[in-house]
Amino acid sequence: MSAALSLQRLHAGYAGKDILHGVDIELEAGGALTVVGPNGSGKSTLLKAVVGLLPLSRGSIALSGKPVEALNALARSRLGLAYVPQERNVFANLTVGDNLRLGWEFLHPRMEISARRDRLDYVLQLFPEIRDRLAASAGLLSGGQRQMVAIASALMQTPSLLVLDEPSAGLSPRNAALLFESIARIRATGITLLMIEQNVKLGLAAADHGLVLVAGQVRLLAPAQELLADDRLHRLYLGTQPGVPETL
């Protein structure tokens, strides 16, 4: 069976200068991988290359065995990839309900209203915190609720691969914990998940495997719980004593 996502010898960057240097990733269907690493390690560059917002200088990307490095972001979304950026990920001047409706219509403009309602009900089961806020302006929600709306809107696209860029960024510990409860519910549906996350404990707890990216290269790749207990995560890159830090 083909991997849901396969990256081989990936090189990408900006203005002719590579940030990523030969990244290899195989993410099986239904699996979850969290990428962590110090600031400037290339994490966001990696996601932008995967979703089609940044061209490769070398290497290949495949979704379910189909090469996609020549496809733009919209074409990749039509193949089942949904991306939630870290910032500006909701329409703040629209209601929560309208944000979710647009998420559906982005890829399903001609499908029956009943199908949209069924999908909405399914998504709201994953995010009960926003069920009663459908008529509220998305711009008036808390940071945690806005992130829930952003991820819920992406799920309205019925993706097979969900890509999240630091979902807990800027959130209080309580709101981050609530958000990751929703991410755990999403994981239970069997969707494939690729995420970068600044909160190491939360990010790795939500994943099957973890990957440490440093200076654009993969330095550690292991089952998530093993990685949490691996002193190299701290000793090699942070210069700290053993004990898992909250963030990298």
PANU-862014 format. One line per 5 residues: their letters; for each residue x, y, z of C-alpha. Coordinates in pm, 1 decimal, decimal comma, padded with zeros to 6 digits, m for minus. Layout:
! residues N
a	X:Y:Z ~ ...
! end
This chain:
! residues 248
msaal	00000,0:00000,0:00000,0 ~ 00129,2:00346,3:m00090,1 ~ 00206,2:00588,2:00190,5 ~ m00043,9:00870,0:00238,7 ~ 00250,6:01110,3:00212,5
slqrl	00598,8:01039,3:00083,3 ~ 00884,6:01291,1:00071,5 ~ 01211,9:01185,3:m00087,1 ~ 01533,5:01387,5:m00069,8 ~ 01336,9:01709,1:m00035,7
hagya	01523,8:02037,8:m00087,8 ~ 01341,3:02371,8:m00073,3 ~ 01398,3:02727,2:00038,4 ~ 01379,8:03092,1:m00060,2 ~ 01561,5:03317,9:m00306,7
gkdil	01774,7:03031,9:m00435,3 ~ 01894,9:02928,9:m00089,4 ~ 01780,5:02591,8:00043,4 ~ 01641,4:02569,7:00396,1 ~ 01558,3:02199,2:00370,0
hgvdi	01842,8:01962,8:00285,9 ~ 01733,8:01615,3:00178,9 ~ 01428,7:01551,1:00398,8 ~ 01277,4:01200,7:00375,3 ~ 00937,4:01121,0:00528,5
eleag	00698,9:00827,4:00486,8 ~ 00361,8:00877,3:00654,8 ~ 00126,0:00581,8:00634,9 ~ m00248,7:00625,6:00586,3 ~ m00415,5:00682,5:00921,4
galtv	m00086,9:00769,0:01089,9 ~ 00010,3:01088,3:01268,5 ~ 00351,0:01256,6:01260,7 ~ 00448,8:01559,7:01467,4 ~ 00755,2:01757,7:01361,8
vgpng	00942,0:01949,8:01630,9 ~ 01267,8:02141,2:01633,1 ~ 01430,2:02470,5:01727,9 ~ 01326,7:02799,1:01570,0 ~ 01468,8:02836,9:01222,2
sgkst	01501,3:02463,2:01168,5 ~ 01279,3:02466,1:00858,4 ~ 00953,1:02334,0:01003,6 ~ 00723,8:02588,6:00837,0 ~ 00923,9:02562,6:00514,9
llkav	00860,9:02188,7:00520,1 ~ 00483,6:02232,4:00550,1 ~ 00471,2:02496,9:00277,4 ~ 00656,4:02262,9:00044,3 ~ 00420,3:01975,8:00126,5
vgllp	00101,2:02173,2:00064,7 ~ 00222,8:02341,7:m00253,7 ~ 00296,0:02695,8:m00136,4 ~ 00669,5:02665,3:m00195,6 ~ 00838,8:02503,4:m00497,0
lsrgs	01106,4:02239,8:m00454,5 ~ 01460,5:02285,8:m00573,9 ~ 01510,4:01908,1:m00565,8 ~ 01330,7:01595,9:m00450,5 ~ 00980,6:01456,5:m00478,7
ialsg	00644,6:01456,7:m00301,6 ~ 00372,4:01195,7:m00345,5 ~ 00019,0:01177,5:m00206,9 ~ m00107,5:00818,6:m00192,4 ~ 00152,2:00725,7:m00452,7
kpvea	00069,9:01011,8:m00691,7 ~ 00357,0:01255,3:m00764,0 ~ 00242,5:01609,5:m00680,1 ~ 00554,5:01827,3:m00683,3 ~ 00437,1:01983,7:m01010,6
lnala	00087,2:02056,3:m00873,1 ~ m00020,4:02378,3:m00702,5 ~ m00191,0:02401,2:m00362,6 ~ m00544,1:02388,3:m00505,8 ~ m00470,1:02075,0:m00707,5
rsrlg	m00324,3:01907,9:m00399,0 ~ m00634,1:01998,4:m00196,8 ~ m00844,7:01823,6:m00459,6 ~ m00640,3:01511,7:m00392,2 ~ m00741,9:01518,1:m00026,9
layvp	m00490,3:01748,2:00144,3 ~ m00624,9:02016,6:00380,5 ~ m00393,5:02276,0:00535,4 ~ m00447,9:02498,6:00839,1 ~ m00187,3:02777,1:00856,7
qernv	m00076,0:02921,9:01187,1 ~ m00215,8:03271,2:01123,4 ~ m00504,3:03428,3:00930,6 ~ m00680,2:03096,2:00912,7 ~ m01040,0:03214,9:00958,6
fanlt	m01254,0:03485,1:00798,7 ~ m01283,4:03707,4:01105,0 ~ m01567,4:03920,0:00961,9 ~ m01785,7:03615,9:00890,9 ~ m01980,9:03396,2:01128,8
vgdnl	m01856,7:03059,2:01241,1 ~ m02129,2:02896,4:01033,7 ~ m02024,1:03085,0:00721,2 ~ m01661,1:02985,5:00774,3 ~ m01764,0:02621,0:00785,7
rlgwe	m01991,3:02659,1:00483,6 ~ m01706,2:02809,4:00281,6 ~ m01483,0:02522,1:00384,9 ~ m01736,0:02286,2:00229,9 ~ m01803,8:02491,8:m00083,4
flhpr	m01432,5:02529,6:m00154,1 ~ m01428,2:02174,0:m00291,4 ~ m01795,1:02072,8:m00303,3 ~ m01979,9:02364,5:m00468,6 ~ m02233,2:02148,8:m00650,3
meisa	m02317,5:01886,5:m00391,0 ~ m02660,6:01876,6:m00228,9 ~ m02732,5:02082,9:00080,3 ~ m02819,9:01764,5:00268,7 ~ m02463,2:01638,2:00218,0
rrdrl	m02326,6:01962,5:00360,1 ~ m02555,8:01935,5:00661,7 ~ m02444,1:01579,7:00725,0 ~ m02080,5:01682,4:00706,4 ~ m02142,1:01981,7:00934,5
dyvlq	m02305,2:01761,0:01196,3 ~ m02011,6:01519,8:01176,3 ~ m01753,8:01797,0:01215,8 ~ m01937,5:01960,4:01505,3 ~ m01925,9:01632,1:01693,2
lfpei	m01548,6:01673,4:01686,0 ~ m01573,7:02035,3:01804,6 ~ m01866,8:02057,5:02049,4 ~ m01721,2:02381,8:02188,1 ~ m01826,9:02572,8:01874,6
rdrla	m02164,8:02407,9:01813,4 ~ m02347,4:02687,8:01996,2 ~ m02137,7:02960,6:01831,6 ~ m02239,4:02915,0:01467,7 ~ m02406,1:03257,4:01453,6
asagl	m02116,5:03433,4:01628,8 ~ m01855,2:03634,2:01442,0 ~ m01534,8:03431,4:01414,0 ~ m01334,7:03743,5:01496,7 ~ m01495,3:03766,5:01840,1
lsggq	m01403,3:03416,1:01951,1 ~ m01120,3:03325,3:02184,1 ~ m00792,9:03218,6:02026,9 ~ m00864,9:02854,7:02102,4 ~ m01212,1:02871,7:01952,1
rqmva	m01076,1:03038,6:01636,9 ~ m00829,3:02754,4:01595,1 ~ m01114,4:02507,1:01632,6 ~ m01309,4:02691,5:01362,7 ~ m01005,2:02689,3:01133,4
iasal	m00951,8:02315,1:01172,0 ~ m01324,9:02243,9:01147,2 ~ m01339,7:02442,9:00821,6 ~ m01052,7:02234,2:00683,9 ~ m01235,4:01915,2:00781,1
mqtps	m01542,9:02034,3:00593,0 ~ m01334,9:01969,0:00279,4 ~ m01348,9:01593,1:00363,1 ~ m00970,2:01553,4:00345,6 ~ m00773,6:01233,1:00385,9
llvld	m00459,2:01422,0:00500,9 ~ m00477,5:01710,7:00748,7 ~ m00173,9:01940,0:00780,8 ~ m00153,9:02170,1:01085,9 ~ 00098,6:02450,5:01137,1
epsag	00159,0:02503,2:01512,2 ~ m00206,5:02484,3:01622,1 ~ m00133,1:02580,9:01983,8 ~ 00068,7:02895,5:01898,1 ~ m00044,4:03191,5:02108,4
lsprn	m00293,8:02990,9:02312,9 ~ m00313,4:02971,9:02689,9 ~ m00228,7:02631,9:02841,4 ~ m00598,3:02567,7:02905,9 ~ m00706,1:02655,3:02551,5
aallf	m00419,3:02455,1:02405,6 ~ m00525,4:02151,2:02608,5 ~ m00887,4:02189,7:02492,0 ~ m00774,2:02218,3:02130,3 ~ m00567,7:01903,2:02155,3
esiar	m00864,7:01717,5:02299,3 ~ m01036,3:01797,8:01969,1 ~ m00727,5:01687,3:01774,9 ~ m00738,7:01356,6:01963,4 ~ m01100,4:01312,5:01851,1
iratg	m00994,1:01384,2:01493,2 ~ m00718,9:01124,7:01519,5 ~ m00973,0:00866,9:01632,0 ~ m01156,3:00905,7:01298,9 ~ m00858,5:00756,2:01114,3
itllm	m00753,7:01066,7:00923,3 ~ m00383,0:01103,1:00843,7 ~ m00220,3:01391,5:01031,4 ~ 00098,7:01589,4:00972,7 ~ 00165,8:01863,6:01224,6
ieqnv	00439,6:02093,2:01342,2 ~ 00400,2:02203,0:01701,7 ~ 00591,4:02420,1:01945,7 ~ 00453,8:02240,7:02252,2 ~ 00651,7:01918,0:02249,8
klgla	00443,1:01732,8:02507,2 ~ 00108,4:01810,5:02347,3 ~ 00234,3:01762,3:01994,2 ~ 00396,6:01425,2:02051,4 ~ 00108,8:01301,1:02268,2
aadhg	m00119,5:01348,9:01966,3 ~ 00103,7:01152,3:01728,5 ~ 00222,6:00801,1:01653,7 ~ 00569,8:00920,3:01555,9 ~ 00779,7:01227,0:01612,3
lvlva	01048,8:01383,6:01397,4 ~ 01314,3:01631,1:01506,6 ~ 01418,1:01872,7:01232,9 ~ 01739,6:02069,7:01284,5 ~ 01898,4:02300,0:01025,5
gqvrl	01670,6:02156,4:00758,0 ~ 01768,7:01794,7:00820,1 ~ 01601,1:01503,3:00996,5 ~ 01803,8:01431,6:01310,4 ~ 01568,5:01202,3:01501,5
lapaq	01266,8:00996,5:01395,0 ~ 01101,6:00760,8:01642,4 ~ 00771,5:00655,3:01797,1 ~ 00637,6:00960,7:01975,7 ~ 00655,2:00824,7:02329,4
ellad	01010,6:00702,2:02276,2 ~ 01109,9:01042,7:02147,2 ~ 00963,4:01212,5:02453,6 ~ 01194,2:01003,3:02670,2 ~ 01501,9:01042,1:02446,8
drlhr	01762,5:01260,5:02615,2 ~ 01911,2:01348,4:02275,5 ~ 01609,0:01568,3:02215,3 ~ 01744,8:01798,3:02484,1 ~ 02117,4:01728,4:02505,1
lylgt	02200,8:01759,4:02134,5 ~ 01990,0:02060,9:02039,5 ~ 01897,3:02249,5:02352,4 ~ 02191,5:02198,0:02581,9 ~ 01953,0:02124,3:02868,7
qpgvp	01936,6:01857,3:03132,5 ~ 01706,0:01558,7:03069,6 ~ 01338,4:01632,3:03118,8 ~ 01096,7:01717,0:02842,9 ~ 01063,7:02089,7:02774,1
etl	00723,4:02236,8:02696,1 ~ 00848,4:02393,1:02375,7 ~ 01128,5:02371,3:02127,7
! end
